[in-house]
Amino acid sequence: MIRIVIAEDQRMLLGALGSLLNLEEDMEVVGKAANGQEAIALVQELQPDVCIMDIEMPEKTGLEAAEELKNIDSKVIILTTFARTGYFQRALRAGVNGYLLKDSPSEELASSIRLIMDGRRIYAPELMDDLYSEENPLTEREREVLELVADGKNTKEIAQELSIKTGTVRNYISTILDKLQVTNRIEAITHSKEKGWFK
C-alpha cells in the first residue's frame, strides 16, 4: 500500500484529491495538510511514501516545505496550477520526484505516483520545454543588489553592505530594471520571485 500525505490549502480540492486517491486499490491517504508547515510536521510524524504538495500555500509554500524535506525518505510531488520555469527550477534544486500540473487528468496522477515509487522522476512535459529557454540574465553582483532591495534596504544601506558607492548601486539598479524589462524595484522583485530566481 502506498501511503500518501496531501498538502493543499483549497479545502474542496484537498478533499477531492484525497477521495480520488483513496479509490485506488494500492493507495491510502494517511494525512492532509492545509499549509506547508503542517505538511512538514505530518511527513515527519507519519513518514508516508509520498507527499503531494501545492506550491502557493500559507505559512510555508510547497517549495519551502520541499526544501526542508529534501533529505527524508518520503518522495515529494509538486502538484500546482503554475507552469512557471522559476518554480520548476527551484523544485528541481529541492530534489522533488515529480512536478505535475493540476489540469492533468486524475488517472495520470495515480500512474505518476506508481512510476515515482518505482524510482522514476516525472515532470510535466511543458515545463521541460521551458526549462532551457530562460536563464536569469542578472550577474552575481546584480542578484546581490536585488536581494538587498527585496530585504528592504535603501541605496545607502546597500552601498555600505557591499562596500561600494551609492552611485554604483543606482547604476546596478538601473541595469537590473533594464535587463528584467520592468519599470521599478517592486516589479523587479516580483518578476524575479515568479521566475524562482531568488535563493
Contact map, one row per residue, 1 for C-alpha under 8 A:
1110000000000000000000000111000000000000000000000000000000000000000000000000000000000000000000000000000000000000000000000000000000000000000000000000000000000000000000000000000000000000000000000000000
1111000000000000000000000111000000000000000000011100000000000000000000000000000000000000000000000000000000000000000000000000000000000000000000000000000000000000000000000000000000000000000000000000000
1111100000000000000000000011110000000000000000011100000000000000000000000000000000000000000000000000000000000000000000000000000000000000000000000000000000000000000000000000000000000000000000000000000
0111110000000000000000000011111000000000000000011111000000000000000000000000000000000000000000000000000000000000000000000000000000000000000000000000000000000000000000000000000000000000000000000000000
0011111000000000000000000000111110000010011000010111000000000000000000000000000000000000000000000000000000000000000000000000000000000000000000000000000000000000000000000000000000000000000000000000000
0001111100000100110000000000101110000010000000000011100000000000000000000000000000000000000000000000000000000000000000000000000000000000000000000000000000000000000000000000000000000000000000000000000
0000111110000100000000000000000111110110000000000011110000000100000000000000000000000000000000000000000000000000000000000000000000000000000000000000000000000000000000000000000000000000000000000000000
0000011111101100000000000000000111100000000000000000110010000000000000000000000000000000000000000000000000000000000000000000000000000000000000000000000000000000000000000000000000000000000000000000000
0000001111100100000000000000000011100000000000000000010011000000000000000000000000000000000000000000000000000000000000000000000000000000000000000000000000000000000000000000000000000000000000000000000
0000000111111100000000000000000001000000000000000000000000000000000000000000000000000000000000000000000000000000000000000000000000000000000000000000000000000000000000000000000000000000000000000000000
0000000111111110000000000000000001000000000000000000000000000000000000000000000000000000000000000000000000000000000000000000000000000000000000000000000000000000000000000000000000000000000000000000000
0000000001111111000000000000000000000000000000000000000000000000000000000000000000000000000000000000000000000000000000000000000000000000000000000000000000000000000000000000000000000000000000000000000
0000000101111111100000000000000000000000000000000000000000000000000000000000000000000000000000000000000000000000000000000000000000000000000000000000000000000000000000000000000000000000000000000000000
0000011111111111110000000000000100000000000000000000000000000000000000000000000000000000000000000000000000000000000000000000000000000000000000000000000000000000000000000000000000000000000000000000000
0000000000111111111000000000000000000000000000000000000000000000000000000000000000000000000000000000000000000000000000000000000000000000000000000000000000000000000000000000000000000000000000000000000
0000000000011111111100000000000000000000000000000000000000000000000000000000000000000000000000000000000000000000000000000000000000000000000000000000000000000000000000000000000000000000000000000000000
0000010000001111111110000000000000000000000000000000000000000000000000000000000000000000000000000000000000000000000000000000000000000000000000000000000000000000000000000000000000000000000000000000000
0000010000000111111111000000100000000000000000000000000000000000000000000000000000000000000000000000000000000000000000000000000000000000000000000000000000000000000000000000000000000000000000000000000
0000000000000011111111100000000000000000000000000000000000000000000000000000000000000000000000000000000000000000000000000000000000000000000000000000000000000000000000000000000000000000000000000000000
0000000000000001111111110000000000000000000000000000000000000000000000000000000000000000000000000000000001000000000000000000000000000000000000000000000000000000000000000000000000000000000000000000000
0000000000000000111111110011100000000000000000000000000000000000000000000000000000000000000000000000000000000100000000000000000000000000000000000000000000000000000000000000000000000000000000000000000
0000000000000000011111111011100000000000000000000000000000000000000000000000000000000000000000000000000000000000000000000000000000000000000000000000000000000000000000000000000000000000000000000000000
0000000000000000001111111010000000000000000000000000000000000000000000000000000000000000000000000000000000000000000000000000000000000000000000000000000000000000000000000000000000000000000000000000000
0000000000000000000111111111000000000000000000000000000000000000000000000000000000000000000000000000000000000100000000000000000000000000000000000000000000000000000000000000000000000000000000000000000
0000000000000000000001111110000000000000000000000000000000000000000000000000000000000000000000000000000000000000000000000000000000000000000000000000000000000000000000000000000000000000000000000000000
1100000000000000000000011111000000000000000000000000000000000000000000000000000000000000000000000000000000000000000000000000000000000000000000000000000000000000000000000000000000000000000000000000000
1111000000000000000011111111100000000000000000000000000000000000000000000000000000000000000000000000000000000000000000000000000000000000000000000000000000000000000000000000000000000000000000000000000
1111000000000000000011010111110000000000000000000000000000000000000000000000000000000000000000000000000000000000000000000000000000000000000000000000000000000000000000000000000000000000000000000000000
0011110000000000010011000011111100000000000000000000000000000000000000000000000000000000000000000000000000000000000000000000000000000000000000000000000000000000000000000000000000000000000000000000000
0011100000000000000000000001111100000000000001010000000000000000000000000000000000000000000000000000000000000000000000000000000000000000000000000000000000000000000000000000000000000000000000000000000
0001110000000000000000000000111110000000010001000000000000000000000000000000000000000000000000000000000000000000000000000000000000000000000000000000000000000000000000000000000000000000000000000000000
0000111100000100000000000000111111000010010000000000000000000000000000000000000000000000000000000000000000000000000000000000000000000000000000000000000000000000000000000000000000000000000000000000000
0000111110000000000000000000001111110110010000000000000000000000000000000000000000000000000000000000000000000000000000000000000000000000000000000000000000000000000000000000000000000000000000000000000
0000001111100000000000000000000111110110000000000000000010000000000000000000000000000000000000000000000000000000000000000000000000000000000000000000000000000000000000000000000000000000000000000000000
0000001110000000000000000000000011111110000000000000000011111100000000000000000000000000000000000000000000000000000000000000000000000000000000000000000000000000000000000000000000000000000000000000000
0000001000000000000000000000000011111111000000000000100011111101100000000000000000000000000000000000000000000000000000000000000000000000000000000000000000000000000000000000000000000000000000000000000
0000000000000000000000000000000000111111100000000000000000110000100000000000000000000000000000000000000000000000000000000000000000000000000000000000000000000000000000000000000000000000000000000000000
0000001000000000000000000000000011111111110000000000000000000000000000000000000000000000000000000000000000000000000000000000000000000000000000000000000000000000000000000000000000000000000000000000000
0000111000000000000000000000000111111111111000000010000000000000100000000000000000000000000000000000000000000000000000000000000000000000000000000000000000000000000000000000000000000000000000000000000
0000000000000000000000000000000000011111111100000000000000000000100110000000000000000000000000000000000000000000000000000000000000000000000000000000000000000000000000000000000000000000000000000000000
0000000000000000000000000000000000001111111110000000000000000000000000000000000000000000000000000000000000000000000000000000000000000000000000000000000000000000000000000000000000000000000000000000000
0000100000000000000000000000001110000111111111100000000000000000000000000000000000000000000000000000000000000000000000000000000000000000000000000000000000000000000000000000000000000000000000000000000
0000100000000000000000000000000000000011111111110010000000000000000000000100000000000000000000000000000000000000000000000000000000000000000000000000000000000000000000000000000000000000000000000000000
0000000000000000000000000000000000000001111111100000000000000000000000000000000000000000000000000000000000000000000000000000000000000000000000000000000000000000000000000000000000000000000000000000000
0000000000000000000000000000000000000000111111100000000000000000000000000000000000000000000000000000000000000000000000000000000000000000000000000000000000000000000000000000000000000000000000000000000
0000000000000000000000000000011000000000011111110000000000000000000000000000000000000000000000000000000000000000000000000000000000000000000000000000000000000000000000000000000000000000000000000000000
0000000000000000000000000000000000000000011111111000000000000000000000001100000000000000000000000000000000000000000000000000000000000000000000000000000000000000000000000000000000000000000000000000000
0111100000000000000000000000010000000000001001111110000000000000000000000100000000000000000000000000000000000000000000000000000000000000000000000000000000000000000000000000000000000000000000000000000
0111000000000000000000000000000000000000000000111110000000000000000000001110000000000000000000000000000000000000000010000000000000000000000000000000000000000000000000000000000000000000000000000000000
0111100000000000000000000000000000000000000000011111000000000000000000000111100000000000000000000000000000000000100000000000000000000000000000000000000000000000000000000000000000000000000000000000000
0001111000000000000000000000000000000010001000011111100000000000000000000111100000000000000000000000000000000000000000000000000000000000000000000000000000000000000000000000000000000000000000000000000
0001111000000000000000000000000000000000000000000111110000000000000000000001111000000000000000000000000000000000000000000000000000000000000000000000000000000000000000000000000000000000000000000000000
0000011100000000000000000000000000010000000000000011111000000100000000000001111100000000000000000000000000000000000000000000000000000000000000000000000000000000000000000000000000000000000000000000000
0000001110000000000000000000000000000000000000000001111110001100000000000000011100000000000000000000000000000000000000000000000000000000000000000000000000000000000000000000000000000000000000000000000
0000000000000000000000000000000000000000000000000000111110001110000000000000011100000000000000000000000000000000000000000000000000000000000000000000000000000000000000000000000000000000000000000000000
0000000000000000000000000000000000000000000000000000011111001100000000000000000000000000000000000000000000000000000000000000000000000000000000000000000000000000000000000000000000000000000000000000000
0000000110000000000000000000000001110000000000000000011111111100000000000000000000000000000000000000000000000000000000000000000000000000000000000000000000000000000000000000000000000000000000000000000
0000000010000000000000000000000000110000000000000000000111111000000000000000000000000000000000000000000000000000000000000000000000000000000000000000000000000000000000000000000000000000000000000000000
0000000000000000000000000000000000111000000000000000000011111000000000000000000000000000000000000000000000000000000000000000000000000000000000000000000000000000000000000000000000000000000000000000000
0000000000000000000000000000000000111000000000000000000011111101100000000000000000000000000000000000000000000000000000000000000000000000000000000000000000000000000000000000000000000000000000000000000
0000000000000000000000000000000000110000000000000000011111111111100000000000000000000000000000000000000000000000000000000000000000000000000000000000000000000000000000000000000000000000000000000000000
0000001000000000000000000000000000110000000000000000111110011111110000000000010000000000000000000000000000000000000000000000000000000000000000000000000000000000000000000000000000000000000000000000000
0000000000000000000000000000000000000000000000000000001000001111111000000000000000000010011001000000000000000000000000000000000000000000000000000000000000000000000000000000000000000000000000000000000
0000000000000000000000000000000000010000000000000000000000011111111100000000000000000000000000000000000000000000000000000000000000000000000000000000000000000000000000000000000000000000000000000000000
0000000000000000000000000000000000011011000000000000000000011111111110000000000000000000000000000000000000000000000000000000000000000000000000000000000000000000000000000000000000000000000000000000000
0000000000000000000000000000000000000000000000000000000000000111111111000001000000000000001001110000000000000000000000000000000000000000000000000000000000000000000000000000000000000000000000000000000
0000000000000000000000000000000000000000000000000000000000000011111111000000000000000000001001100000000000000000000000000000000000000000000000000000000000000000000000000000000000000000000000000000000
0000000000000000000000000000000000000001000000000000000000000001111111100000000000000000000000000000000000000000000000000000000000000000000000000000000000000000000000000000000000000000000000000000000
0000000000000000000000000000000000000001000000000000000000000000111111110000000000000000000000000000000000000000000000000000000000000000000000000000000000000000000000000000000000000000000000000000000
0000000000000000000000000000000000000000000000000000000000000000011111110000000000000000000001110000000000000000000000000000000000000000000000000000000000000000000000000000000000000000000000000000000
0000000000000000000000000000000000000000000000000000000000000000000111111000000000000000000000000000000000000000000000000000000000000000000000000000000000000000000000000000000000000000000000000000000
0000000000000000000000000000000000000000000000000000000000000000000011111100000000000000000000000000000000000000000000000000000000000000000000000000000000000000000000000000000000000000000000000000000
0000000000000000000000000000000000000000000000101000000000000000000000111110000000000000000000000000000000000000000000000000000000000000000000000000000000000000000000000000000000000000000000000000000
0000000000000000000000000000000000000000001000111110000000000000000000011111000000000000000000000000000000000000000000000000000000000000000000000000000000000000000000000000000000000000000000000000000
0000000000000000000000000000000000000000000000001110000000000000000000001111100000000000000000011000000000000000000110000000000000000000000000000000000000000000000000000000000000000000000000000000000
0000000000000000000000000000000000000000000000000111100000000000010000000111110000000000000000011100000000000000000000000000000000000000000000000000000000000000000000000000000000000000000000000000000
0000000000000000000000000000000000000000000000000111100000000000000000000011111000000000000000011111000000000000000000000000000000000000000000000000000000000000000000000000000000000000000000000000000
0000000000000000000000000000000000000000000000000001111000000100000000000001111100000000001000010111000000000000000000000000000000000000000000000000000000000000000000000000000000000000000000000000000
0000000000000000000000000000000000000000000000000001111000000000000000000000111110000000000000000011110000000000000000000000000000000000000000000000000000000000000000000000000000000000000000000000000
0000000000000000000000000000000000000000000000000000111000000000000000000000011111100000000000000011110000000000000000000000000000000000000000000000000000000000000000000000000000000000000000000000000
0000000000000000000000000000000000000000000000000000000000000000000000000000001111100000000000000000111000000000000000000000000000000000000000000000000000000000000000000000000000000000000000000000000
0000000000000000000000000000000000000000000000000000000000000000000000000000000111110010000000000000100000000000000000000000000000000000000000000000000000000000000000000000000000000000000000000000000
0000000000000000000000000000000000000000000000000000000000000000000000000000000111111011000000000000100000000000000000000000011000000000000000000000000000000000000000000000000000000000000000000000000
0000000000000000000000000000000000000000000000000000000000000000000000000000000001111111000000000000000000000000000000000000001000000000000000000000000000000000000000000000000000000000000000000110000
0000000000000000000000000000000000000000000000000000000000000000000000000000000000111111100000000000000000000000000000000000001001100100000000000000000000000000000000000000000000000000000000000011000
0000000000000000000000000000000000000000000000000000000000000000000000000000000000011111110000000000000000000000000000000000000000000000000000000000000000000000000000000000000000000000000000001111100
0000000000000000000000000000000000000000000000000000000000000010000000000000000001111111111000000000000000000000000000000000000000000000000000000000000000000000000000000000000000000000000000000111000
0000000000000000000000000000000000000000000000000000000000000000000000000000000000111111111100000010000000000000000000000000001000100000000000000000000000000000000000000000000000000000000000000001000
0000000000000000000000000000000000000000000000000000000000000000000000000000000000001111111110000000000000000000000000000000000000100000000000000000000000000000000000000000000000000000000000000001000
0000000000000000000000000000000000000000000000000000000000000010000000000000000000000111111111000000000000000000000000000000000000000000000000000000000000000000000000000000000000000000000000000001000
0000000000000000000000000000000000000000000000000000000000000010011000000000010000000011111111110010000000000000000000000000000000000000000000000000000000000000000000000000000000000000000000000000000
0000000000000000000000000000000000000000000000000000000000000000000000000000000000000001111111110000000000000000000000000000000000000000000000000000000000000000000000000000000000000000000000000000000
0000000000000000000000000000000000000000000000000000000000000000000000000000000000000000111111110000000000000000000000000000000000000000000000000000000000000000000000000000000000000000000000000000000
0000000000000000000000000000000000000000000000000000000000000010011001000000000000000000011111110000000000000000000000000000000000000000000000000000000000000000000000000000000000000000000000000000000
0000000000000000000000000000000000000000000000000000000000000000011001000000000000000000001111111000000000000000000000000000000000000000000000000000000000000000000000000000000000000000000000000000000
0000000000000000000000000000000000000000000000000000000000000000010001000011110000000000001111111110000000000000000000000000000000000000000000000000000000000000000000000000000000000000000000000000000
0000000000000000000000000000000000000000000000000000000000000000000000000011100000000000000000111110000000000000000100011100000000000000000000000000000000000000000000000000000000000000000000000000000
0000000000000000000000000000000000000000000000000000000000000000000000000001110000000000000000011111000000000001000100001110000000000000000000000000000000000000000000000000000000000000000000000000000
0000000000000000000000000000000000000000000000000000000000000000000000000000111100000001001000011111100000000000000000000111000000000000000000000000000000000000000000000000000000000000000000000000000
0000000000000000000000000000000000000000000000000000000000000000000000000000111100000000000000000111110100001000000000000111000000000000000000000000000000000000000000000000000000000000000000000000000
0000000000000000000000000000000000000000000000000000000000000000000000000000001111100000000000000011111100000000000000000001000000000000000000000000000000000000000000000000000000000000000000000000000
0000000000000000000000000000000000000000000000000000000000000000000000000000001110000000000000000001111100000000000000000000000000000000000000000000000000000000000000000000000000000000000000000000000
0000000000000000000000000000000000000000000000000000000000000000000000000000000010000000000000000000111110000000000000000000000000000000000000000000000000000000000000000000000000000000000000000000000
0000000000000000000000000000000000000000000000000000000000000000000000000000000000000000000000000001111111011000000000000000000000000000000000000000000000000000000000000000000000000000000000000000000
0000000000000000000000000000000000000000000000000000000000000000000000000000000000000000000000000000001111111000000000000000000000000000000000000000000000000000000000000000000000000000000000000000000
0000000000000000000100000000000000000000000000000000000000000000000000000000000000000000000000000000000111111100000000000000000000000000000000000000000000000000000000000000000000000000000000000000000
0000000000000000000000000000000000000000000000000000000000000000000000000000000000000000000000000000000011111110000000000000000000000000000000000000000000000000000000000000000000000000000000000000000
0000000000000000000000000000000000000000000000000000000000000000000000000000000000000000000000000000000111111111000000000000000000000000000000000000000000000000000000000000000000000000000000000000000
0000000000000000000000000000000000000000000000000000000000000000000000000000000000000000000000000001000111111111100000000000000000000000000000000000000000000000000000000000000000000000000000000000000
0000000000000000000010010000000000000000000000000000000000000000000000000000000000000000000000000000000001111111110000000000000000000000000000000000000000000000000000000000000000000000000000000000000
0000000000000000000000000000000000000000000000000000000000000000000000000000000000000000000000000000000000111111111000000000000000000000000000000000000000000000000000000000000000000000000000000000000
0000000000000000000000000000000000000000000000000000000000000000000000000000000000000000000000000100000000011111111100000100000000000000000000000000000000000000000000000000000000000000000000000000000
0000000000000000000000000000000000000000000000000100000000000000000000000000000000000000000000000000000000001111111110000000000000000000000000000000000000000000000000000000000000000000000000000000000
0000000000000000000000000000000000000000000000000000000000000000000000000000000000000000000000000000000000000111111111000000000000000000000000000000000000000000000000000000000000000000000000000000000
0000000000000000000000000000000000000000000000000000000000000000000000000000000000000000000000000000000000000011111111111100000000000000000000000000000000000000000000000000000000000000000000000000000
0000000000000000000000000000000000000000000000000000000000000000000000000010000000000000000000001100000000000001111111111100000000000000000000000000000000000000000000000000000000000000000000000000000
0000000000000000000000000000000000000000000000001000000000000000000000000010000000000000000000000000000000000000111111110000000000000000000000000000000000000000000000000000000000000000000000000000000
0000000000000000000000000000000000000000000000000000000000000000000000000000000000000000000000000000000000000000011111110000000000000000000000000000000000000000000000000000000000000000000000000000000
0000000000000000000000000000000000000000000000000000000000000000000000000000000000000000000000000000000000000000001111111000000000000000000000000000000000000000000000000000000000000000000000000000000
0000000000000000000000000000000000000000000000000000000000000000000000000000000000000000000000001000000000000000001111111100000000000000000000000000000000000000000000000000000000000000000000000000000
0000000000000000000000000000000000000000000000000000000000000000000000000000000000000000000000001100000000000000001100111110000000000000000000000000000000000000000000000000000000000000000000000000000
0000000000000000000000000000000000000000000000000000000000000000000000000000000000000000000000001111000000000001001100011111000000000000000000000000000000000000000000000000000000000000000000000000000
0000000000000000000000000000000000000000000000000000000000000000000000000000000000000000000000000111000000000000000000001111101100000000000000000000000000000000000000000000000000000000000000000000000
0000000000000000000000000000000000000000000000000000000000000000000000000000000000000000000000000011100000000000000000000111111100000000000000000000000000000000000000000000000000000000000000000000000
0000000000000000000000000000000000000000000000000000000000000000000000000000000000000000000000000000000000000000000000000011111110000000000000000000000000000000000000000000000000000000000000000000000
0000000000000000000000000000000000000000000000000000000000000000000000000000000000100000000000000000000000000000000000000001111111000000000000000000000000000000000000000000000000000000000000000000000
0000000000000000000000000000000000000000000000000000000000000000000000000000000000111001000000000000000000000000000000000011111111100000000000000000000000000000000000000000000000000000000000000000000
0000000000000000000000000000000000000000000000000000000000000000000000000000000000000000000000000000000000000000000000000011111111110000000000000000000000000000000000000000000000000000000000000000000
0000000000000000000000000000000000000000000000000000000000000000000000000000000000000000000000000000000000000000000000000000111111111000000000000000000000000000000000000000000000000000000000000000000
0000000000000000000000000000000000000000000000000000000000000000000000000000000000001000000000000000000000000000000000000000011111111100000000000000000000000000000000000000000000000000000000000000000
0000000000000000000000000000000000000000000000000000000000000000000000000000000000001001100000000000000000000000000000000000001111111100000000000000000000000000000000000000000000000000000000000000000
0000000000000000000000000000000000000000000000000000000000000000000000000000000000000000000000000000000000000000000000000000000111111110000000000000000000000000000000000000000000000000000000000000000
0000000000000000000000000000000000000000000000000000000000000000000000000000000000000000000000000000000000000000000000000000000011111110000000000000000000000000000000000000000000000000000000000000000
0000000000000000000000000000000000000000000000000000000000000000000000000000000000001000000000000000000000000000000000000000000001111111000000000000000000000000000000000000000000000000000000000000000
0000000000000000000000000000000000000000000000000000000000000000000000000000000000000000000000000000000000000000000000000000000000011111100000000000000000000000000000000000000000000000000000000000000
0000000000000000000000000000000000000000000000000000000000000000000000000000000000000000000000000000000000000000000000000000000000000111110000000000000000000000000000000000000000000000000000000000100
0000000000000000000000000000000000000000000000000000000000000000000000000000000000000000000000000000000000000000000000000000000000000011111000000000000000000000000000000000000000110000000000000000000
0000000000000000000000000000000000000000000000000000000000000000000000000000000000000000000000000000000000000000000000000000000000000001111111100000000000000000000000000000000100100000000000000000000
0000000000000000000000000000000000000000000000000000000000000000000000000000000000000000000000000000000000000000000000000000000000000000111111100000000000000000000000000000000000000000000000000000000
0000000000000000000000000000000000000000000000000000000000000000000000000000000000000000000000000000000000000000000000000000000000000000011111110000000000000000000000000000000000000000000000000000000
0000000000000000000000000000000000000000000000000000000000000000000000000000000000000000000000000000000000000000000000000000000000000000011111111000000000000000000000000000000000000000000000000000000
0000000000000000000000000000000000000000000000000000000000000000000000000000000000000000000000000000000000000000000000000000000000000000011111111100000000000000000000000001100100000000000000000000000
0000000000000000000000000000000000000000000000000000000000000000000000000000000000000000000000000000000000000000000000000000000000000000011111111110000000000000000000000000000000000000000000000000000
0000000000000000000000000000000000000000000000000000000000000000000000000000000000000000000000000000000000000000000000000000000000000000000111111111000000000000000000000000000000000000000000000000000
0000000000000000000000000000000000000000000000000000000000000000000000000000000000000000000000000000000000000000000000000000000000000000000011111111100000000100000000001001100000000000000000000000000
0000000000000000000000000000000000000000000000000000000000000000000000000000000000000000000000000000000000000000000000000000000000000000000001111111110000000000000000000000100100000000000110000000000
0000000000000000000000000000000000000000000000000000000000000000000000000000000000000000000000000000000000000000000000000000000000000000000000111111111000000000000000000000000000000000000000000000010
0000000000000000000000000000000000000000000000000000000000000000000000000000000000000000000000000000000000000000000000000000000000000000000000011111111110000100000000000000000000000000000000000000000
0000000000000000000000000000000000000000000000000000000000000000000000000000000000000000000000000000000000000000000000000000000000000000000000001111111111000100000000000000000000000000100000000000000
0000000000000000000000000000000000000000000000000000000000000000000000000000000000000000000000000000000000000000000000000000000000000000000000000111111110000000000000000000000000000000000010000000000
0000000000000000000000000000000000000000000000000000000000000000000000000000000000000000000000000000000000000000000000000000000000000000000000000011111110000000000000000000000000000000000000000000000
0000000000000000000000000000000000000000000000000000000000000000000000000000000000000000000000000000000000000000000000000000000000000000000000000001111111000000000000000000000000000000000000000000000
0000000000000000000000000000000000000000000000000000000000000000000000000000000000000000000000000000000000000000000000000000000000000000000000000001111111101100000000000000000000000000000000000000000
0000000000000000000000000000000000000000000000000000000000000000000000000000000000000000000000000000000000000000000000000000000000000000000000000000100111111100000000000000000000000000000000000000000
0000000000000000000000000000000000000000000000000000000000000000000000000000000000000000000000000000000000000000000000000000000000000000000000000000000011111110000001001100000000000000000000000000000
0000000000000000000000000000000000000000000000000000000000000000000000000000000000000000000000000000000000000000000000000000000000000000000000000000000001111111000001000000000000000000000000000000000
0000000000000000000000000000000000000000000000000000000000000000000000000000000000000000000000000000000000000000000000000000000000000000000000000000000011111111100000000000000000000000000000000000000
0000000000000000000000000000000000000000000000000000000000000000000000000000000000000000000000000000000000000000000000000000000000000000000000001001100011111111110001001000000000000000000000000000000
0000000000000000000000000000000000000000000000000000000000000000000000000000000000000000000000000000000000000000000000000000000000000000000000000000000000111111111111011000000000000000000000000000000
0000000000000000000000000000000000000000000000000000000000000000000000000000000000000000000000000000000000000000000000000000000000000000000000000000000000011111111110000000000000000000000000000000000
0000000000000000000000000000000000000000000000000000000000000000000000000000000000000000000000000000000000000000000000000000000000000000000000000000000000001111111100000000000000000000000000000000000
0000000000000000000000000000000000000000000000000000000000000000000000000000000000000000000000000000000000000000000000000000000000000000000000000000000000000111111100000000000000000000000000000000000
0000000000000000000000000000000000000000000000000000000000000000000000000000000000000000000000000000000000000000000000000000000000000000000000000000000000000011111110000000000000000000000000000000000
0000000000000000000000000000000000000000000000000000000000000000000000000000000000000000000000000000000000000000000000000000000000000000000000000000000000000011111111011000000000000000000000000000000
0000000000000000000000000000000000000000000000000000000000000000000000000000000000000000000000000000000000000000000000000000000000000000000000000000000000000011001111111000000000000000000000000000000
0000000000000000000000000000000000000000000000000000000000000000000000000000000000000000000000000000000000000000000000000000000000000000000000000000000000110110000111111100000000000000000000000000000
0000000000000000000000000000000000000000000000000000000000000000000000000000000000000000000000000000000000000000000000000000000000000000000000000000000000000000000011111110000000000000000000000000000
0000000000000000000000000000000000000000000000000000000000000000000000000000000000000000000000000000000000000000000000000000000000000000000000000000000000000010000111111111000000000000000000000000000
0000000000000000000000000000000000000000000000000000000000000000000000000000000000000000000000000000000000000000000000000000000000000000000000001000000000100110000111111111100000000000000000000000000
0000000000000000000000000000000000000000000000000000000000000000000000000000000000000000000000000000000000000000000000000000000000000000000000000000000000100000000001111111110000000000000000000000000
0000000000000000000000000000000000000000000000000000000000000000000000000000000000000000000000000000000000000000000000000000000000000000000000000000000000000000000000111111111000000000000000000000000
0000000000000000000000000000000000000000000000000000000000000000000000000000000000000000000000000000000000000000000000000000000000000000000001001000000000000000000000011111111100000000000000000000000
0000000000000000000000000000000000000000000000000000000000000000000000000000000000000000000000000000000000000000000000000000000000000000000001001100000000000000000000001111111110000000100000000000000
0000000000000000000000000000000000000000000000000000000000000000000000000000000000000000000000000000000000000000000000000000000000000000000000000000000000000000000000000111111111000000000000000000000
0000000000000000000000000000000000000000000000000000000000000000000000000000000000000000000000000000000000000000000000000000000000000000000000000000000000000000000000000011111111100000000000000000000
0000000000000000000000000000000000000000000000000000000000000000000000000000000000000000000000000000000000000000000000000000000000000000010001000100000000000000000000000001111111110000000100000000000
0000000000000000000000000000000000000000000000000000000000000000000000000000000000000000000000000000000000000000000000000000000000000000000000000000000000000000000000000000111111111111100100000000000
0000000000000000000000000000000000000000000000000000000000000000000000000000000000000000000000000000000000000000000000000000000000000000000000000000000000000000000000000000011111111110000000000000000
0000000000000000000000000000000000000000000000000000000000000000000000000000000000000000000000000000000000000000000000000000000000000000110000000000000000000000000000000000001111111000000000000000000
0000000000000000000000000000000000000000000000000000000000000000000000000000000000000000000000000000000000000000000000000000000000000000100000000000000000000000000000000000000111111100000100100000000
0000000000000000000000000000000000000000000000000000000000000000000000000000000000000000000000000000000000000000000000000000000000000000000000000000000000000000000000000000000011111110000000000000000
0000000000000000000000000000000000000000000000000000000000000000000000000000000000000000000000000000000000000000000000000000000000000000000000000000000000000000000000000000000011011111001100000000000
0000000000000000000000000000000000000000000000000000000000000000000000000000000000000000000000000000000000000000000000000000000000000000000000000000000000000000000000000000000011001111101100000000000
0000000000000000000000000000000000000000000000000000000000000000000000000000000000000000000000000000000000000000000000000000000000000000000000000000000000000000000000000000000010000111111100000000000
0000000000000000000000000000000000000000000000000000000000000000000000000000000000000000000000000000000000000000000000000000000000000000000000000000100000000000000000000000100010000011111110000000000
0000000000000000000000000000000000000000000000000000000000000000000000000000000000000000000000000000000000000000000000000000000000000000000000000000000000000000000000000000000000000001111111000000000
0000000000000000000000000000000000000000000000000000000000000000000000000000000000000000000000000000000000000000000000000000000000000000000000000000000000000000000000000000000000000111111111100000000
0000000000000000000000000000000000000000000000000000000000000000000000000000000000000000000000000000000000000000000000000000000000000000000000000100000000000000000000000000000110010111111111110000000
0000000000000000000000000000000000000000000000000000000000000000000000000000000000000000000000000000000000000000000000000000000000000000000000000100010000000000000000000000000000000000111111111000000
0000000000000000000000000000000000000000000000000000000000000000000000000000000000000000000000000000000000000000000000000000000000000000000000000000000000000000000000000000000000000000011111111100000
0000000000000000000000000000000000000000000000000000000000000000000000000000000000000000000000000000000000000000000000000000000000000000000000000000000000000000000000000000000000010000001111111110000
0000000000000000000000000000000000000000000000000000000000000000000000000000000000000000000000000000000000000000000000000000000000000000000000000000000000000000000000000000000000000000000111111111110
0000000000000000000000000000000000000000000000000000000000000000000000000000000000000100000000000000000000000000000000000000000000000000000000000000000000000000000000000000000000000000000011111111110
0000000000000000000000000000000000000000000000000000000000000000000000000000000000010110000000000000000000000000000000000000000000000000000000000000000000000000000000000000000000000000000001111111100
0000000000000000000000000000000000000000000000000000000000000000000000000000000000011110000000000000000000000000000000000000000000000000000000000000000000000000000000000000000000000000000000111111100
0000000000000000000000000000000000000000000000000000000000000000000000000000000000001111110000000000000000000000000000000000000000000000000000000000000000000000000000000000000000000000000000011111111
0000000000000000000000000000000000000000000000000000000000000000000000000000000000000100000000000000000000000000000000000000000000000001000000000000000000000000000000000000000000000000000000011111111
0000000000000000000000000000000000000000000000000000000000000000000000000000000000000000000000000000000000000000000000000000000000000000000000000010000000000000000000000000000000000000000000011001111
0000000000000000000000000000000000000000000000000000000000000000000000000000000000000000000000000000000000000000000000000000000000000000000000000000000000000000000000000000000000000000000000000001111
